[in-house]
C-alpha cells in the first residue's frame, strides 16, 4: 500500500473515511438514477444534470416567507438574482449576498437552493443568490464584473433605505473565490466598509499543487478531483497566470479585509487552500475564524436538508457573523 499523505498542519495522515450518514444519503439519492459522469460532458449538459441532481435533494427543503426573482443587467449581460425572505420582517435585516460554487462554469440558484434557504433561516435575514456569468461562454473577468455590479446596486439600495453598515458577502468553492477577490478589490478602492463580513465555504484560493490535500483527495474518490478543477480553471481563464491574484487571491495582499469565516471540508482537494487562507489572514491581522467539517467532502452543504451536520455548519457561520455586532 502507498504511504499515507501527512497533513502538514497536524502531522497526521489525511482522513479517508466519509461520514456514514452522508454515505447512506448519497446511496439513497442514487437509487434508480443512471450513472453519468457529468464532469466529462459539455458544460451546458453538465449544468442541466447538476440541477436535476440537486432537485432530488429538495424534498425536505425549508419553507420561506417568500422567494422573489429579480433581473438586473450589467455589461450587456443579464444577471439573475433570487431573494429568500425567511419571515415577514426579515426584509429590514442586513442582507447576505451569496455567490454559488461550480468552478465558475456550472451552478445556479437552483443548484444552491438548499444553502440559500438554510442561510436565510439561520440569519433570519434576506439572502440574495447571484447567478453571475459562467465560463467558458463568459471567461474571466466577466464573473467578477457581475459581482461588482451586483454589490454596487445592492449596497446603494441598502443605504437608500437609511440603513447603516455593510452587506455580508458569502460563497462556496468558486463563489468563495469570487467573494474574496471582490473584498480585496473594494479594500484597494477604499470602500471595503461596504462589506461587514465574509463567509467563505471550501473555496479555491490558489493553483493546484503537489502533495497535501491535492495528493490525498485529488483522485476524486470523494467527488471533486484535481482533473476536474484543472478543467474548470482552463475554461475560466484560458490564459491564466498563477501570479494573478484576481484568479488566485492567496497570492495577493490579504490585509485590511472584513472579519472572515473560513470553512474547510476535510475530504476535499481544496482543504489546504482554506487552512492556508485562514493562517494568511491571521498573519495580516484580519479577524478570522476557521471551522473544519470532519469526514465531509467538497460541496456537502448542499445536503443540508437531510444532513444535520451540514445545517449546523451553516448555522455556525452565521453565529460567527452575529457575534461581530454584539
JOVENDA-V748450 format. One record per backbone hydrogen bond with DSSP energy under -1.0 kcal/mol. NH is the residue of the N-H (numbers start at 1). CO is the residue of the C=O. If there is no record, write none. Layout:
<<NH/CO> <NH/CO>>
This chain:
<<7/12> <11/7> <14/5> <19/295> <23/19> <24/20> <25/21> <26/22> <27/23> <28/24> <29/25> <30/26> <31/28> <33/30> <38/36> <40/37> <41/38> <46/42> <47/43> <48/44> <49/45> <50/46> <51/47> <52/48> <53/49> <54/50> <55/51> <57/54> <58/55> <61/58> <65/85> <66/85> <68/83> <70/81> <72/79> <74/77> <77/74> <79/72> <81/70> <82/129> <83/68> <84/127> <85/66> <90/87> <92/89> <93/90> <96/126> <97/168> <98/128> <99/170> <105/102> <106/102> <112/108> <113/110> <116/112> <117/113> <118/114> <119/115> <120/116> <121/117> <122/118> <123/119> <124/120> <127/84> <128/96> <129/82> <130/98> <131/80> <132/130> <135/104> <138/134> <140/236> <142/139> <145/141> <146/142> <147/143> <148/144> <149/145> <150/146> <151/147> <152/148> <153/149> <154/150> <155/151> <156/152> <157/153> <158/154> <159/155> <160/156> <162/159> <163/158> <167/194> <168/95> <169/197> <170/97> <171/199> <172/99> <173/201> <175/172> <177/173> <178/174> <179/175> <180/176> <181/177> <182/178> <183/179> <184/180> <185/181> <186/182> <187/183> <188/184> <189/185> <190/187> <191/186> <194/191> <195/192> <196/167> <198/259> <199/169> <200/261> <201/171> <202/263> <215/211> <216/212> <217/213> <220/217> <223/220> <226/218> <229/225> <230/226> <231/227> <232/228> <233/229> <234/230> <235/231> <236/232> <237/233> <240/237> <244/241> <247/244> <248/244> <250/205> <251/248> <252/249> <260/287> <261/198> <262/289> <263/200> <264/291> <266/293> <267/296> <268/266> <271/268> <274/270> <275/271> <276/272> <277/273> <278/274> <279/275> <280/276> <281/277> <282/278> <283/279> <284/280> <285/282> <286/281> <289/260> <291/262> <293/264> <294/292> <296/293> <300/297> <302/299> <303/300> <304/301> <306/303> <307/303> <310/307> <311/307> <312/308> <313/309> <314/310> <315/311> <316/312> <317/313> <318/314> <319/315> <320/316> <321/317> <322/318> <323/319> <325/322> <326/323>>
